[in-house]
Amino acid sequence: MSQCEKVLNALKSGPITSLDAFNELKILRLAARVNDLRNRGVTIVTVLKTTQNANGRKHHYAEYHLHMKTIP
């Protein structure tokens, strides 16, 4: 199974972040795979989120959501 197929299957189950992709799928470059899927016609929505780490510093990350009507 290709990385794009793994990401698409994960997105069908719900949103995914780069940390999720690494921990669950062993994929390091989630944004690149999302771009590949978008180029294939899959509509993926990016939600920018902010959280704080243990030291109180802000951390920004992207959470990707699949728009179900566009799955090829």
N, CA, C, O and CB atoms as a CASP TS submission, in Angstrom:
PFRMAT TS
TARGET T0000
AUTHOR 0000-0000-0000
METHOD Language model
MODEL 1
PARENT N/A
ATOM      1  N   MET     1       0.851  -1.176   0.000  1.00  0.00           N
ATOM      2  CA  MET     1       0.000   0.000   0.000  1.00  0.00           C
ATOM      3  C   MET     1       0.899   1.242   0.000  1.00  0.00           C
ATOM      4  O   MET     1       1.851   1.331   0.776  1.00  0.00           O
ATOM      5  CB  MET     1      -0.970  -0.004   1.233  1.00  0.00           C
ATOM      6  N   SER     2       0.585   2.191  -0.874  1.00  0.00           N
ATOM      7  CA  SER     2       1.389   3.414  -0.963  1.00  0.00           C
ATOM      8  C   SER     2       1.104   4.335   0.229  1.00  0.00           C
ATOM      9  O   SER     2       0.116   4.163   0.942  1.00  0.00           O
ATOM     10  CB  SER     2       1.101   4.156  -2.293  1.00  0.00           C
ATOM     11  N   GLN     3       1.987   5.305   0.426  1.00  0.00           N
ATOM     12  CA  GLN     3       1.769   6.266   1.503  1.00  0.00           C
ATOM     13  C   GLN     3       0.489   7.059   1.278  1.00  0.00           C
ATOM     14  O   GLN     3      -0.240   7.338   2.230  1.00  0.00           O
ATOM     15  CB  GLN     3       2.962   7.216   1.620  1.00  0.00           C
ATOM     16  N   CYS     4       0.208   7.424   0.032  1.00  0.00           N
ATOM     17  CA  CYS     4      -1.025   8.167  -0.257  1.00  0.00           C
ATOM     18  C   CYS     4      -2.252   7.337   0.106  1.00  0.00           C
ATOM     19  O   CYS     4      -3.216   7.862   0.662  1.00  0.00           O
ATOM     20  CB  CYS     4      -1.079   8.570  -1.746  1.00  0.00           C
ATOM     21  N   GLU     5      -2.218   6.063  -0.202  1.00  0.00           N
ATOM     22  CA  GLU     5      -3.342   5.187   0.142  1.00  0.00           C
ATOM     23  C   GLU     5      -3.502   5.084   1.654  1.00  0.00           C
ATOM     24  O   GLU     5      -4.625   5.084   2.159  1.00  0.00           O
ATOM     25  CB  GLU     5      -3.143   3.787  -0.466  1.00  0.00           C
ATOM     26  N   LYS     6      -2.392   4.997   2.377  1.00  0.00           N
ATOM     27  CA  LYS     6      -2.446   4.942   3.839  1.00  0.00           C
ATOM     28  C   LYS     6      -3.059   6.218   4.408  1.00  0.00           C
ATOM     29  O   LYS     6      -3.896   6.167   5.309  1.00  0.00           O
ATOM     30  CB  LYS     6      -1.039   4.726   4.421  1.00  0.00           C
ATOM     31  N   VAL     7      -2.634   7.365   3.872  1.00  0.00           N
ATOM     32  CA  VAL     7      -3.158   8.649   4.357  1.00  0.00           C
ATOM     33  C   VAL     7      -4.643   8.767   4.038  1.00  0.00           C
ATOM     34  O   VAL     7      -5.423   9.189   4.891  1.00  0.00           O
ATOM     35  CB  VAL     7      -2.380   9.832   3.731  1.00  0.00           C
ATOM     36  N   LEU     8      -5.046   8.403   2.832  1.00  0.00           N
ATOM     37  CA  LEU     8      -6.453   8.482   2.455  1.00  0.00           C
ATOM     38  C   LEU     8      -7.301   7.585   3.348  1.00  0.00           C
ATOM     39  O   LEU     8      -8.374   7.997   3.788  1.00  0.00           O
ATOM     40  CB  LEU     8      -6.639   8.093   0.984  1.00  0.00           C
ATOM     41  N   ASN     9      -6.844   6.375   3.623  1.00  0.00           N
ATOM     42  CA  ASN     9      -7.583   5.477   4.512  1.00  0.00           C
ATOM     43  C   ASN     9      -7.692   6.057   5.916  1.00  0.00           C
ATOM     44  O   ASN     9      -8.742   5.952   6.550  1.00  0.00           O
ATOM     45  CB  ASN     9      -6.910   4.104   4.565  1.00  0.00           C
ATOM     46  N   ALA    10      -6.617   6.668   6.406  1.00  0.00           N
ATOM     47  CA  ALA    10      -6.650   7.288   7.729  1.00  0.00           C
ATOM     48  C   ALA    10      -7.624   8.459   7.750  1.00  0.00           C
ATOM     49  O   ALA    10      -8.366   8.631   8.718  1.00  0.00           O
ATOM     50  CB  ALA    10      -5.247   7.759   8.139  1.00  0.00           C
ATOM     51  N   LEU    11      -7.628   9.264   6.690  1.00  0.00           N
ATOM     52  CA  LEU    11      -8.539  10.412   6.616  1.00  0.00           C
ATOM     53  C   LEU    11      -9.995   9.976   6.578  1.00  0.00           C
ATOM     54  O   LEU    11     -10.867  10.699   7.059  1.00  0.00           O
ATOM     55  CB  LEU    11      -8.225  11.258   5.388  1.00  0.00           C
ATOM     56  N   LYS    12     -10.268   8.821   6.023  1.00  0.00           N
ATOM     57  CA  LYS    12     -11.640   8.301   5.991  1.00  0.00           C
ATOM     58  C   LYS    12     -12.150   7.997   7.395  1.00  0.00           C
ATOM     59  O   LYS    12     -13.357   7.972   7.634  1.00  0.00           O
ATOM     60  CB  LYS    12     -11.712   7.037   5.126  1.00  0.00           C
ATOM     61  N   SER    13     -11.215   7.764   8.327  1.00  0.00           N
ATOM     62  CA  SER    13     -11.582   7.478   9.717  1.00  0.00           C
ATOM     63  C   SER    13     -11.694   8.734  10.566  1.00  0.00           C
ATOM     64  O   SER    13     -12.251   8.696  11.663  1.00  0.00           O
ATOM     65  CB  SER    13     -10.572   6.545  10.335  1.00  0.00           C
ATOM     66  N   GLY    14     -11.162   9.856  10.062  1.00  0.00           N
ATOM     67  CA  GLY    14     -11.217  11.098  10.823  1.00  0.00           C
ATOM     68  C   GLY    14     -10.010  11.960  10.541  1.00  0.00           C
ATOM     69  O   GLY    14      -9.180  11.614   9.700  1.00  0.00           O
ATOM     70  N   PRO    15      -9.902  13.087  11.239  1.00  0.00           N
ATOM     71  CA  PRO    15      -8.798  14.015  10.996  1.00  0.00           C
ATOM     72  C   PRO    15      -7.454  13.396  11.365  1.00  0.00           C
ATOM     73  O   PRO    15      -7.378  12.460  12.162  1.00  0.00           O
ATOM     74  CB  PRO    15      -9.009  15.305  11.784  1.00  0.00           C
ATOM     75  N   ILE    16      -6.399  13.940  10.766  1.00  0.00           N
ATOM     76  CA  ILE    16      -5.049  13.435  11.022  1.00  0.00           C
ATOM     77  C   ILE    16      -4.074  14.610  11.081  1.00  0.00           C
ATOM     78  O   ILE    16      -4.217  15.592  10.352  1.00  0.00           O
ATOM     79  CB  ILE    16      -4.617  12.413   9.924  1.00  0.00           C
ATOM     80  N   THR    17      -3.091  14.490  11.956  1.00  0.00           N
ATOM     81  CA  THR    17      -2.013  15.474  12.067  1.00  0.00           C
ATOM     82  C   THR    17      -0.698  14.800  11.677  1.00  0.00           C
ATOM     83  O   THR    17      -0.649  13.584  11.494  1.00  0.00           O
ATOM     84  CB  THR    17      -1.931  16.067  13.518  1.00  0.00           C
ATOM     85  N   SER    18       0.361  15.590  11.550  1.00  0.00           N
ATOM     86  CA  SER    18       1.658  15.011  11.203  1.00  0.00           C
ATOM     87  C   SER    18       2.149  14.067  12.303  1.00  0.00           C
ATOM     88  O   SER    18       2.811  13.071  12.011  1.00  0.00           O
ATOM     89  CB  SER    18       2.691  16.122  10.960  1.00  0.00           C
ATOM     90  N   LEU    19       1.833  14.370  13.554  1.00  0.00           N
ATOM     91  CA  LEU    19       2.220  13.478  14.647  1.00  0.00           C
ATOM     92  C   LEU    19       1.476  12.148  14.540  1.00  0.00           C
ATOM     93  O   LEU    19       2.063  11.085  14.740  1.00  0.00           O
ATOM     94  CB  LEU    19       1.939  14.140  16.013  1.00  0.00           C
ATOM     95  N   ASP    20       0.179  12.211  14.223  1.00  0.00           N
ATOM     96  CA  ASP    20      -0.596  10.982  14.005  1.00  0.00           C
ATOM     97  C   ASP    20      -0.001  10.167  12.866  1.00  0.00           C
ATOM     98  O   ASP    20       0.155   8.951  12.975  1.00  0.00           O
ATOM     99  CB  ASP    20      -2.070  11.313  13.702  1.00  0.00           C
ATOM    100  N   ALA    21       0.329  10.848  11.774  1.00  0.00           N
ATOM    101  CA  ALA    21       0.868  10.160  10.596  1.00  0.00           C
ATOM    102  C   ALA    21       2.181   9.464  10.933  1.00  0.00           C
ATOM    103  O   ALA    21       2.424   8.348  10.475  1.00  0.00           O
ATOM    104  CB  ALA    21       1.078  11.152   9.437  1.00  0.00           C
ATOM    105  N   PHE    22       3.016  10.103  11.719  1.00  0.00           N
ATOM    106  CA  PHE    22       4.278   9.472  12.092  1.00  0.00           C
ATOM    107  C   PHE    22       4.044   8.292  13.029  1.00  0.00           C
ATOM    108  O   PHE    22       4.560   7.199  12.794  1.00  0.00           O
ATOM    109  CB  PHE    22       5.210  10.491  12.752  1.00  0.00           C
ATOM    110  N   ASN    23       3.270   8.508  14.086  1.00  0.00           N
ATOM    111  CA  ASN    23       3.064   7.461  15.089  1.00  0.00           C
ATOM    112  C   ASN    23       2.291   6.263  14.554  1.00  0.00           C
ATOM    113  O   ASN    23       2.627   5.120  14.867  1.00  0.00           O
ATOM    114  CB  ASN    23       2.338   8.029  16.275  1.00  0.00           C
ATOM    115  N   GLU    24       1.267   6.510  13.757  1.00  0.00           N
ATOM    116  CA  GLU    24       0.383   5.430  13.316  1.00  0.00           C
ATOM    117  C   GLU    24       0.749   4.853  11.953  1.00  0.00           C
ATOM    118  O   GLU    24       0.551   3.663  11.708  1.00  0.00           O
ATOM    119  CB  GLU    24      -1.027   5.925  13.276  1.00  0.00           C
ATOM    120  N   LEU    25       1.284   5.697  11.061  1.00  0.00           N
ATOM    121  CA  LEU    25       1.527   5.264   9.683  1.00  0.00           C
ATOM    122  C   LEU    25       3.005   5.233   9.316  1.00  0.00           C
ATOM    123  O   LEU    25       3.370   4.726   8.256  1.00  0.00           O
ATOM    124  CB  LEU    25       0.798   6.169   8.730  1.00  0.00           C
ATOM    125  N   LYS    26       3.861   5.774  10.186  1.00  0.00           N
ATOM    126  CA  LYS    26       5.305   5.893   9.920  1.00  0.00           C
ATOM    127  C   LYS    26       5.576   6.732   8.675  1.00  0.00           C
ATOM    128  O   LYS    26       6.484   6.436   7.898  1.00  0.00           O
ATOM    129  CB  LYS    26       5.935   4.503   9.754  1.00  0.00           C
ATOM    130  N   ILE    27       4.776   7.785   8.496  1.00  0.00           N
ATOM    131  CA  ILE    27       4.930   8.722   7.382  1.00  0.00           C
ATOM    132  C   ILE    27       5.442  10.038   7.954  1.00  0.00           C
ATOM    133  O   ILE    27       4.818  10.628   8.836  1.00  0.00           O
ATOM    134  CB  ILE    27       3.572   8.926   6.602  1.00  0.00           C
ATOM    135  N   LEU    28       6.589  10.495   7.441  1.00  0.00           N
ATOM    136  CA  LEU    28       7.219  11.707   7.962  1.00  0.00           C
ATOM    137  C   LEU    28       6.733  12.982   7.284  1.00  0.00           C
ATOM    138  O   LEU    28       6.705  14.033   7.924  1.00  0.00           O
ATOM    139  CB  LEU    28       8.706  11.605   7.812  1.00  0.00           C
ATOM    140  N   ARG    29       6.351  12.926   6.020  1.00  0.00           N
ATOM    141  CA  ARG    29       6.007  14.139   5.271  1.00  0.00           C
ATOM    142  C   ARG    29       4.526  14.133   4.901  1.00  0.00           C
ATOM    143  O   ARG    29       4.170  14.014   3.729  1.00  0.00           O
ATOM    144  CB  ARG    29       6.877  14.259   3.996  1.00  0.00           C
ATOM    145  N   LEU    30       3.672  14.260   5.904  1.00  0.00           N
ATOM    146  CA  LEU    30       2.232  14.223   5.679  1.00  0.00           C
ATOM    147  C   LEU    30       1.786  15.316   4.717  1.00  0.00           C
ATOM    148  O   LEU    30       0.964  15.056   3.839  1.00  0.00           O
ATOM    149  CB  LEU    30       1.491  14.360   6.998  1.00  0.00           C
ATOM    150  N   ALA    31       2.304  16.523   4.861  1.00  0.00           N
ATOM    151  CA  ALA    31       1.883  17.630   3.990  1.00  0.00           C
ATOM    152  C   ALA    31       2.146  17.307   2.520  1.00  0.00           C
ATOM    153  O   ALA    31       1.353  17.676   1.655  1.00  0.00           O
ATOM    154  CB  ALA    31       2.613  18.927   4.379  1.00  0.00           C
ATOM    155  N   ALA    32       3.242  16.627   2.235  1.00  0.00           N
ATOM    156  CA  ALA    32       3.551  16.247   0.850  1.00  0.00           C
ATOM    157  C   ALA    32       2.548  15.222   0.333  1.00  0.00           C
ATOM    158  O   ALA    32       2.121  15.299  -0.818  1.00  0.00           O
ATOM    159  CB  ALA    32       4.982  15.683   0.750  1.00  0.00           C
ATOM    160  N   ARG    33       2.172  14.265   1.175  1.00  0.00           N
ATOM    161  CA  ARG    33       1.188  13.257   0.753  1.00  0.00           C
ATOM    162  C   ARG    33      -0.197  13.891   0.590  1.00  0.00           C
ATOM    163  O   ARG    33      -0.950  13.508  -0.306  1.00  0.00           O
ATOM    164  CB  ARG    33       1.125  12.093   1.779  1.00  0.00           C
ATOM    165  N   VAL    34      -0.536  14.851   1.442  1.00  0.00           N
ATOM    166  CA  VAL    34      -1.802  15.578   1.298  1.00  0.00           C
ATOM    167  C   VAL    34      -1.801  16.330  -0.026  1.00  0.00           C
ATOM    168  O   VAL    34      -2.809  16.339  -0.733  1.00  0.00           O
ATOM    169  CB  VAL    34      -2.023  16.560   2.488  1.00  0.00           C
ATOM    170  N   ASN    35      -0.692  16.957  -0.364  1.00  0.00           N
ATOM    171  CA  ASN    35      -0.578  17.659  -1.642  1.00  0.00           C
ATOM    172  C   ASN    35      -0.751  16.690  -2.811  1.00  0.00           C
ATOM    173  O   ASN    35      -1.441  17.008  -3.780  1.00  0.00           O
ATOM    174  CB  ASN    35       0.779  18.376  -1.742  1.00  0.00           C
ATOM    175  N   ASP    36      -0.133  15.517  -2.727  1.00  0.00           N
ATOM    176  CA  ASP    36      -0.293  14.501  -3.778  1.00  0.00           C
ATOM    177  C   ASP    36      -1.762  14.118  -3.946  1.00  0.00           C
ATOM    178  O   ASP    36      -2.257  14.012  -5.068  1.00  0.00           O
ATOM    179  CB  ASP    36       0.546  13.247  -3.450  1.00  0.00           C
ATOM    180  N   LEU    37      -2.454  13.911  -2.829  1.00  0.00           N
ATOM    181  CA  LEU    37      -3.872  13.542  -2.886  1.00  0.00           C
ATOM    182  C   LEU    37      -4.709  14.679  -3.467  1.00  0.00           C
ATOM    183  O   LEU    37      -5.628  14.440  -4.250  1.00  0.00           O
ATOM    184  CB  LEU    37      -4.388  13.171  -1.486  1.00  0.00           C
ATOM    185  N   ARG    38      -4.395  15.899  -3.087  1.00  0.00           N
ATOM    186  CA  ARG    38      -5.116  17.048  -3.651  1.00  0.00           C
ATOM    187  C   ARG    38      -4.913  17.127  -5.163  1.00  0.00           C
ATOM    188  O   ARG    38      -5.846  17.447  -5.900  1.00  0.00           O
ATOM    189  CB  ARG    38      -4.650  18.360  -2.986  1.00  0.00           C
ATOM    190  N   ASN    39      -3.706  16.837  -5.621  1.00  0.00           N
ATOM    191  CA  ASN    39      -3.425  16.842  -7.057  1.00  0.00           C
ATOM    192  C   ASN    39      -4.196  15.751  -7.791  1.00  0.00           C
ATOM    193  O   ASN    39      -4.391  15.839  -9.004  1.00  0.00           O
ATOM    194  CB  ASN    39      -1.935  16.670  -7.299  1.00  0.00           C
ATOM    195  N   ARG    40      -4.632  14.731  -7.070  1.00  0.00           N
ATOM    196  CA  ARG    40      -5.441  13.648  -7.647  1.00  0.00           C
ATOM    197  C   ARG    40      -6.938  13.950  -7.573  1.00  0.00           C
ATOM    198  O   ARG    40      -7.761  13.139  -7.999  1.00  0.00           O
ATOM    199  CB  ARG    40      -5.146  12.331  -6.928  1.00  0.00           C
ATOM    200  N   GLY    41      -7.285  15.116  -7.032  1.00  0.00           N
ATOM    201  CA  GLY    41      -8.683  15.518  -6.996  1.00  0.00           C
ATOM    202  C   GLY    41      -9.394  15.319  -5.675  1.00  0.00           C
ATOM    203  O   GLY    41     -10.599  15.557  -5.583  1.00  0.00           O
ATOM    204  N   VAL    42      -8.677  14.889  -4.651  1.00  0.00           N
ATOM    205  CA  VAL    42      -9.283  14.700  -3.331  1.00  0.00           C
ATOM    206  C   VAL    42      -9.296  16.049  -2.620  1.00  0.00           C
ATOM    207  O   VAL    42      -8.268  16.723  -2.550  1.00  0.00           O
ATOM    208  CB  VAL    42      -8.503  13.621  -2.488  1.00  0.00           C
ATOM    209  N   THR    43     -10.454  16.448  -2.093  1.00  0.00           N
ATOM    210  CA  THR    43     -10.550  17.704  -1.355  1.00  0.00           C
ATOM    211  C   THR    43     -10.252  17.440   0.116  1.00  0.00           C
ATOM    212  O   THR    43     -10.986  16.726   0.799  1.00  0.00           O
ATOM    213  CB  THR    43     -11.954  18.350  -1.527  1.00  0.00           C
ATOM    214  N   ILE    44      -9.170  18.028   0.580  1.00  0.00           N
ATOM    215  CA  ILE    44      -8.750  17.891   1.970  1.00  0.00           C
ATOM    216  C   ILE    44      -8.699  19.286   2.568  1.00  0.00           C
ATOM    217  O   ILE    44      -8.063  20.187   2.021  1.00  0.00           O
ATOM    218  CB  ILE    44      -7.362  17.163   2.090  1.00  0.00           C
ATOM    219  N   VAL    45      -9.374  19.455   3.695  1.00  0.00           N
ATOM    220  CA  VAL    45      -9.448  20.742   4.377  1.00  0.00           C
ATOM    221  C   VAL    45      -8.356  20.792   5.442  1.00  0.00           C
ATOM    222  O   VAL    45      -8.169  19.837   6.196  1.00  0.00           O
ATOM    223  CB  VAL    45     -10.859  20.967   5.009  1.00  0.00           C
ATOM    224  N   THR    46      -7.643  21.906   5.497  1.00  0.00           N
ATOM    225  CA  THR    46      -6.606  22.114   6.507  1.00  0.00           C
ATOM    226  C   THR    46      -7.146  23.041   7.584  1.00  0.00           C
ATOM    227  O   THR    46      -7.623  24.138   7.295  1.00  0.00           O
ATOM    228  CB  THR    46      -5.311  22.700   5.872  1.00  0.00           C
ATOM    229  N   VAL    47      -7.065  22.587   8.830  1.00  0.00           N
ATOM    230  CA  VAL    47      -7.455  23.402   9.974  1.00  0.00           C
ATOM    231  C   VAL    47      -6.185  23.680  10.774  1.00  0.00           C
ATOM    232  O   VAL    47      -5.542  22.757  11.273  1.00  0.00           O
ATOM    233  CB  VAL    47      -8.557  22.687  10.858  1.00  0.00           C
ATOM    234  N   LEU    48      -5.831  24.960  10.890  1.00  0.00           N
ATOM    235  CA  LEU    48      -4.642  25.332  11.658  1.00  0.00           C
ATOM    236  C   LEU    48      -5.014  25.430  13.131  1.00  0.00           C
ATOM    237  O   LEU    48      -5.997  26.077  13.493  1.00  0.00           O
ATOM    238  CB  LEU    48      -4.041  26.676  11.150  1.00  0.00           C
ATOM    239  N   LYS    49      -4.222  24.783  13.969  1.00  0.00           N
ATOM    240  CA  LYS    49      -4.502  24.731  15.402  1.00  0.00           C
ATOM    241  C   LYS    49      -3.285  25.210  16.178  1.00  0.00           C
ATOM    242  O   LYS    49      -2.166  25.217  15.667  1.00  0.00           O
ATOM    243  CB  LYS    49      -4.894  23.299  15.837  1.00  0.00           C
ATOM    244  N   THR    50      -3.523  25.610  17.415  1.00  0.00           N
ATOM    245  CA  THR    50      -2.462  26.050  18.312  1.00  0.00           C
ATOM    246  C   THR    50      -2.637  25.342  19.644  1.00  0.00           C
ATOM    247  O   THR    50      -3.752  25.194  20.145  1.00  0.00           O
ATOM    248  CB  THR    50      -2.477  27.598  18.494  1.00  0.00           C
ATOM    249  N   THR    51      -1.519  24.908  20.209  1.00  0.00           N
ATOM    250  CA  THR    51      -1.530  24.287  21.530  1.00  0.00           C
ATOM    251  C   THR    51      -0.308  24.781  22.290  1.00  0.00           C
ATOM    252  O   THR    51       0.531  25.487  21.731  1.00  0.00           O
ATOM    253  CB  THR    51      -1.543  22.722  21.430  1.00  0.00           C
ATOM    254  N   GLN    52      -0.206  24.414  23.548  1.00  0.00           N
ATOM    255  CA  GLN    52       0.969  24.776  24.337  1.00  0.00           C
ATOM    256  C   GLN    52       1.724  23.513  24.708  1.00  0.00           C
ATOM    257  O   GLN    52       1.126  22.478  25.002  1.00  0.00           O
ATOM    258  CB  GLN    52       0.568  25.570  25.608  1.00  0.00           C
ATOM    259  N   ASN    53       3.062  23.611  24.690  1.00  0.00           N
ATOM    260  CA  ASN    53       3.861  22.467  25.113  1.00  0.00           C
ATOM    261  C   ASN    53       4.007  22.494  26.635  1.00  0.00           C
ATOM    262  O   ASN    53       3.415  23.343  27.300  1.00  0.00           O
ATOM    263  CB  ASN    53       5.257  22.475  24.422  1.00  0.00           C
ATOM    264  N   ALA    54       4.782  21.581  27.178  1.00  0.00           N
ATOM    265  CA  ALA    54       4.936  21.468  28.630  1.00  0.00           C
ATOM    266  C   ALA    54       5.551  22.716  29.256  1.00  0.00           C
ATOM    267  O   ALA    54       5.351  22.980  30.441  1.00  0.00           O
ATOM    268  CB  ALA    54       5.788  20.266  28.963  1.00  0.00           C
ATOM    269  N   ASN    55       6.302  23.484  28.462  1.00  0.00           N
ATOM    270  CA  ASN    55       6.931  24.711  28.964  1.00  0.00           C
ATOM    271  C   ASN    55       6.067  25.944  28.768  1.00  0.00           C
ATOM    272  O   ASN    55       6.494  27.055  29.084  1.00  0.00           O
ATOM    273  CB  ASN    55       8.257  24.922  28.284  1.00  0.00           C
ATOM    274  N   GLY    56       4.860  25.767  28.251  1.00  0.00           N
ATOM    275  CA  GLY    56       3.956  26.879  28.042  1.00  0.00           C
ATOM    276  C   GLY    56       4.149  27.620  26.729  1.00  0.00           C
ATOM    277  O   GLY    56       3.507  28.644  26.496  1.00  0.00           O
ATOM    278  N   ARG    57       5.024  27.116  25.873  1.00  0.00           N
ATOM    279  CA  ARG    57       5.264  27.765  24.579  1.00  0.00           C
ATOM    280  C   ARG    57       4.211  27.313  23.578  1.00  0.00           C
ATOM    281  O   ARG    57       3.808  26.150  23.561  1.00  0.00           O
ATOM    282  CB  ARG    57       6.689  27.445  24.049  1.00  0.00           C
ATOM    283  N   LYS    58       3.774  28.254  22.743  1.00  0.00           N
ATOM    284  CA  LYS    58       2.776  27.937  21.727  1.00  0.00           C
ATOM    285  C   LYS    58       3.385  27.093  20.621  1.00  0.00           C
ATOM    286  O   LYS    58       4.540  27.272  20.234  1.00  0.00           O
ATOM    287  CB  LYS    58       2.176  29.217  21.146  1.00  0.00           C
ATOM    288  N   HIS    59       2.577  26.173  20.127  1.00  0.00           N
ATOM    289  CA  HIS    59       2.986  25.312  19.020  1.00  0.00           C
ATOM    290  C   HIS    59       1.840  25.295  18.015  1.00  0.00           C
ATOM    291  O   HIS    59       0.691  25.046  18.381  1.00  0.00           O
ATOM    292  CB  HIS    59       3.343  23.852  19.512  1.00  0.00           C
ATOM    293  N   HIS    60       2.151  25.560  16.760  1.00  0.00           N
ATOM    294  CA  HIS    60       1.142  25.577  15.702  1.00  0.00           C
ATOM    295  C   HIS    60       1.267  24.303  14.868  1.00  0.00           C
ATOM    296  O   HIS    60       2.372  23.844  14.581  1.00  0.00           O
ATOM    297  CB  HIS    60       1.294  26.843  14.804  1.00  0.00           C
ATOM    298  N   TYR    61       0.133  23.745  14.488  1.00  0.00           N
ATOM    299  CA  TYR    61       0.148  22.546  13.663  1.00  0.00           C
ATOM    300  C   TYR    61      -1.100  22.508  12.795  1.00  0.00           C
ATOM    301  O   TYR    61      -2.075  23.218  13.040  1.00  0.00           O
ATOM    302  CB  TYR    61       0.245  21.276  14.536  1.00  0.00           C
ATOM    303  N   ALA    62      -1.044  21.659  11.775  1.00  0.00           N
ATOM    304  CA  ALA    62      -2.174  21.511  10.854  1.00  0.00           C
ATOM    305  C   ALA    62      -2.882  20.191  11.133  1.00  0.00           C
ATOM    306  O   ALA    62      -2.252  19.168  11.399  1.00  0.00           O
ATOM    307  CB  ALA    62      -1.701  21.576   9.372  1.00  0.00           C
ATOM    308  N   GLU    63      -4.198  20.244  11.066  1.00  0.00           N
ATOM    309  CA  GLU    63      -5.028  19.044  11.175  1.00  0.00           C
ATOM    310  C   GLU    63      -5.784  18.929   9.857  1.00  0.00           C
ATOM    311  O   GLU    63      -6.451  19.873   9.433  1.00  0.00           O
ATOM    312  CB  GLU    63      -6.020  19.109  12.423  1.00  0.00           C
ATOM    313  N   TYR    64      -5.678  17.784   9.218  1.00  0.00           N
ATOM    314  CA  TYR    64      -6.274  17.584   7.899  1.00  0.00           C
ATOM    315  C   TYR    64      -7.567  16.792   8.024  1.00  0.00           C
ATOM    316  O   TYR    64      -7.646  15.806   8.757  1.00  0.00           O
ATOM    317  CB  TYR    64      -5.290  16.862   6.958  1.00  0.00           C
ATOM    318  N   HIS    65      -8.588  17.253   7.284  1.00  0.00           N
ATOM    319  CA  HIS    65      -9.905  16.613   7.266  1.00  0.00           C
ATOM    320  C   HIS    65     -10.279  16.300   5.825  1.00  0.00           C
ATOM    321  O   HIS    65     -10.013  17.090   4.919  1.00  0.00           O
ATOM    322  CB  HIS    65     -10.986  17.520   7.934  1.00  0.00           C
ATOM    323  N   LEU    66     -10.890  15.157   5.623  1.00  0.00           N
ATOM    324  CA  LEU    66     -11.330  14.754   4.296  1.00  0.00           C
ATOM    325  C   LEU    66     -12.730  15.286   4.035  1.00  0.00           C
ATOM    326  O   LEU    66     -13.613  15.176   4.885  1.00  0.00           O
ATOM    327  CB  LEU    66     -11.295  13.223   4.147  1.00  0.00           C
ATOM    328  N   HIS    67     -12.927  15.861   2.856  1.00  0.00           N
ATOM    329  CA  HIS    67     -14.260  16.279   2.417  1.00  0.00           C
ATOM    330  C   HIS    67     -14.845  15.082   1.687  1.00  0.00           C
ATOM    331  O   HIS    67     -14.441  14.789   0.562  1.00  0.00           O
ATOM    332  CB  HIS    67     -14.217  17.583   1.490  1.00  0.00           C
ATOM    333  N   MET    68     -15.785  14.390   2.304  1.00  0.00           N
ATOM    334  CA  MET    68     -16.234  13.068   1.856  1.00  0.00           C
ATOM    335  C   MET    68     -16.806  13.025   0.439  1.00  0.00           C
ATOM    336  O   MET    68     -16.766  11.966  -0.188  1.00  0.00           O
ATOM    337  CB  MET    68     -17.261  12.561   2.795  1.00  0.00           C
ATOM    338  N   LYS    69     -17.326  14.110  -0.082  1.00  0.00           N
ATOM    339  CA  LYS    69     -17.957  14.083  -1.401  1.00  0.00           C
ATOM    340  C   LYS    69     -16.955  13.986  -2.545  1.00  0.00           C
ATOM    341  O   LYS    69     -17.359  13.819  -3.696  1.00  0.00           O
ATOM    342  CB  LYS    69     -18.800  15.311  -1.583  1.00  0.00           C
ATOM    343  N   THR    70     -15.665  14.085  -2.259  1.00  0.00           N
ATOM    344  CA  THR    70     -14.681  14.142  -3.345  1.00  0.00           C
ATOM    345  C   THR    70     -13.769  12.931  -3.410  1.00  0.00           C
ATOM    346  O   THR    70     -12.767  12.965  -4.124  1.00  0.00           O
ATOM    347  CB  THR    70     -13.846  15.369  -3.203  1.00  0.00           C
ATOM    348  N   ILE    71     -14.078  11.875  -2.698  1.00  0.00           N
ATOM    349  CA  ILE    71     -13.222  10.691  -2.735  1.00  0.00           C
ATOM    350  C   ILE    71     -13.328  10.048  -4.111  1.00  0.00           C
ATOM    351  O   ILE    71     -14.427   9.718  -4.557  1.00  0.00           O
ATOM    352  CB  ILE    71     -13.613   9.677  -1.618  1.00  0.00           C
ATOM    353  N   PRO    72     -12.182   9.865  -4.797  1.00  0.00           N
ATOM    354  CA  PRO    72     -12.230   9.274  -6.144  1.00  0.00           C
ATOM    355  C   PRO    72     -12.561   7.789  -6.115  1.00  0.00           C
ATOM    356  O   PRO    72     -12.637   7.153  -7.166  1.00  0.00           O
ATOM    357  CB  PRO    72     -10.904   9.480  -6.852  1.00  0.00           C
TER
END
